[in-house]
């Protein structure tokens, strides 16, 4: 099996080399993002990229092309942060996160803002505290999401009545209802050296609360030459984790949840901070069908038929909006409010 994987890896390197050589020979960058299929071809250029460059069997993994970090200053020879996913079923082709969302009439109360929660593990030590994570998260650069900080997630965990506050699935299900977290990044461990140079390491897990699915752990390490590099390492590691969460969030459409129903008012876990405004309307579904790969990795979600349509009446808080029933039957807490057109 190992020999077969080695042969496959060599084949992928050859394919990547040919693609790059072709691009250079053509006098420009090769087209590896187009979703259009030419006549008589079974795969688009983007399909080929996903099967070769982005395949988890290659060094790039599914992080390739996702983000370009600033180049190191001249003379900076510090080792770069390295990361790897754990050995699990999450070694499949990534979902088509780079695909453009379909254009058309807006059907939702949002333009696509994911909420990603940040959770500190239960065994927090001096180097591993919600305050340190909160400080690092403030410097993250996110393309289509915003951070729900560790303090707010800690409040959810303390009131969730979970057997153990570090139970990711339990906390994730509660955070999905309110404040409406779509993805939850849990920092299981953070180790910073006492003596320098020394090795720093962070281990995180990423949960899709809509699917109740936990991806394989991410392990990120770096050799630190001095103590003042510690904060940089923590922020860089969190950036990698949040980039991964943003990509995996694309399996489901942007959504929030109904979390309270009082008489004729329905409260959803999205508000002004999610670009919701009065007059917006959204479809509501109770559940959906998860599409898995043969190995069990979720790659798509097909919602059930809408049971209702909600109209936003007013903003209550940044993450709360009061809605009325525009059509259908009254939703129940936990129902999905689809805030972006379904693919």
N, C-alpha and C positions, 0 to 999 in steps of 0.2 A: 504493500500500500504506500509506504514512504517513497519507494522508488518511482511509483506511478505519479505521486504528487510532485516529485522533483522534475520528472519529465514534463509535467504540465506547466510547472513554473517556468522552465526553460523555454517552452513553446510560447508562453505569454510574453516573456521578455523579447523573444524574436519578433512577435507580432507588433509589440509596442515600438521596437526599433524600426521596423519597416514603416509603420505609420509616421514616425517622426522624420525618417529619411525622406519619405514621399512629400511631407509638408515642406521640408527644406528645399527639396528639388523643385517644388512648384513655386518657390519664391515667396512663401508666406506660411502662416500657421495652418496646420491641417484642420479641416472642419470636423470637430468631434462633438458638436452640440446640436446639430440639426436633427429634428425628429422626422423629417420628410423621407419617404422611401422612394427611390427612383424606380422607374418602370422595370419590372422583371426582377427586382431585388427583394429579398425576404426581410432584410434588416436595414434600419436607418443607421447613419453614422453614430448617433447617440446610443443606439442599441449595441453597436460594436464596442463603443467605449465602455458601456456598462459591463459587457461580457469579458472585456480584456483589461483595460486600465483600472477600472474600479472593482474588479473582481477581488473578493477577500483573499484569494490565493496569491495575489501579487503584493508587493511591498506597499503600494499606495493604499490598499484597502478601499473602503467607500468614503474616505476622507479626501481623496485626491480631487483637486479643483474646487473644493468647498471654500477654502479660505487661504489667502496669502498673507503671511505675517510679515511685519517689517524686517528688512534685512539687518543683520547684526552690524554694529558699528565697525569701522576698519580697525583691525588689530584685536577684535573680540574673538577669541578662539575657544569660548566656553562650549562644552558639549550641548547639543540641542536636546530638548525634551523628547523622549521616546515614549511611545504608547502602544498598547496591544489589547485586543479583546480576549476574553477568556475562552477556553475551549468549550463550546456549547453548540447548540443547534443554530445559533445566530451567525452562521458562516455561509450565508447564501447571497445571491445577487441582491443588491439593495433595490428598494422601490424606486420608481422613476421620479425622484425628488427634483431633478433638474427640469422636468417637463413644464412647459408653460401652462398656467391655469386657463381654462377655456374662457373666451370672451363672451359677452352677451349682456342681457339685462340683469342688473343686480337683483339677486334673490335673497339677500341676507341683510343682517343688521351690522355687518362688519366687512372690512376689506382684508381680513386675513391676519389677525393678531393672535398668535399662540401665547398661552401663559405657561411658563416653565417654572416649577417650584424648585427651590434648593433646600435640601434637608441635611442636617448634620446628624451623624450617627449617635447612638446612645452612649457610647464609651468615649465621650469627648475628653481630651486632655488639654494641657496648656497650649500646645501647638494646634489644637483642633477644636475650635470653638465657633459657635454661630456668629460671633462678632467678627472673627477673622474672615469667615466665609462671606459675610455680608459686605465687608470692606472690599474684598476681592471682586465680588459680583458687581459692585458699583462701577467697575472699570471694564465690564464686558462690552463687546461690540456685537449686537444681535441684528439680524437682517429682517426677521419677520415675527419677532416675539418680544415679550417683556418678562422680567424676573419677578417672581413672588418670593420674597426673601426668607431666609431660614427662621427668623423670629416669628413670622406669620405662620409658617409651616409647623413650627414648634407649638404654637397655640392650638393648631388643628390637632396635632398629635396628642397633646395633653388632655383634650376634651373628647377624643375619639373612642375612649374605653377599649383600646386595643390591649391584648395581654402583655405586649411589649411595645413601647413607643418606637422601637426601631423596626417594627414589622412594616416593611415597605408597602405591601399590598393593602393592608388595613388603612394606613395613613393616606395612601394614594386615593383610595375609594372615597374617603371623607373629603380630601382636598379637591376632588373632582366636582363634588356638589357645591362647595364654597371654600375658597374663592374662585373656583372654576379652573383649577390647574389641569392642563392637558397632558403635559409631560412632567415627571418628577425626577430630579437628579439627586440621588442620595450619596453623600460622601461617606463611605464605610470606614475609611482609614486615611490618615494623613501623617506621614512620618518625615520630620525635618531633622537634619543632623545637628549634633551638639558640637562636633569638631569639624574643622574644614581643612581641605576639601572633604566633602561627605555626600552621601547619596540621599536624595529626597524622593519620596514616593507618595502617590495618591491612588486610591482605589475607589471607583464610583460604580454605581448601578443606575440605569435609566429605565424608568417605568412609564409605559403608555397607560394612563389611567382610563382612557376610553375603552381600550381593549383588555385592560387588566393583565397586561403582559410586561414582564421584566426582561430586558435585553441582557445579553452576556456582560459580565463585568468588564470595565475598562481599567487597565493598569497603566499609570503614567509615571515615569521616573526621569531624574536628571541629576547629574553630579554638580553640586554647588561649590564654587570656589570660595565664597565669602558669605557671611550671614545676611548681608543686605540683598542677596539674590532670592531669599526665601519667599518674600511677597510676590516677586515676579513669577516664581515657579507656581505658586498657588493660583495666581490669576491665569497664567498660561494653561495650566491643567484644567481649570474650570472652563476656559474658553473652548478647549477641545471637547469637553463633555457636553457643553451647551450646543456647540455646532452639531454634534452627533444627535442630540435630542431634537434639534430643529429639523434635521433631515428625516428622522424616523417619524416625526409628528405628521408628516405628509401622507402617511398611510390613511388617515381619516381626514374628512373635511374639517375646517375650523368650526368649532362648536363650543357651546357652553351647556349648562344644565339648568333645569327647573329645580330649585331647592326649597321653595315654599309656595303653598297655595292657600290664600286666605280670602274666603268668600269669592268676590268677583275679580280679585287681583292675583296675578301670577308673577312670582319674583324669579328672575333669572340671574345667574352668576356672571353677568357681564354688564358693564356700564360705560361711562364716558371714557375711561382709560382703555377700553377696547373699541373705541370709536363708534359706540352705539349712540343713537340719537332718537328723540321722539318721532314717531311716524314710521320707523323701520318695521318691516314684517319678516318673519322667519317661519319655516316649517318645523314641526315637532314630530319626532319619532320615538317610539319606546325602546327600540333596539335595532340591531342590524346583523348582517351575516359577515363573519370574518373569513377572508380568503387566505389560506395558508399554503406555503410551499410543502412539498412532500416531507421535509424535515421538521415542519411545524412552525416556520417563521411567518408571521403575518405580513402580507404584502398589499392587502387592500381590504376595504370595508364597504359593504353594500347595505345602505340603510333600508329599513322596512318602509312600507307605504306610509306617508304622512298621516298622522291621526288628528292634527290640529294645525292652525296657523295663528301665531301671536303677533300682536301689534304693540310696539313699545309706546307707553303713555308718558312716562317721566323718569328722569334719573333720580335715584335714591342715594347712591354712593358711587365711588369710582368703579366698584365691581358689582353693583346691584342696579337693576332696572325693574320698574313696575310695568307689567304688560296686561293687556286685555285679550280676551279670546276673540279673534277675528273670524274664525271658522273652525268647525269640527268639535271634538269632545275635549273636556277639560283635562289638561295634562296632569301628570302626577310627579312628585319629587323624584328626581333621577332621570327623567326623560331628557333626551338629547335635543337641543335647540340648534339647528344647522345654520351656521352663520356664514357659510360660503357655499357657492354652487357645488353640487355633487358632481364628481368627474364622470 
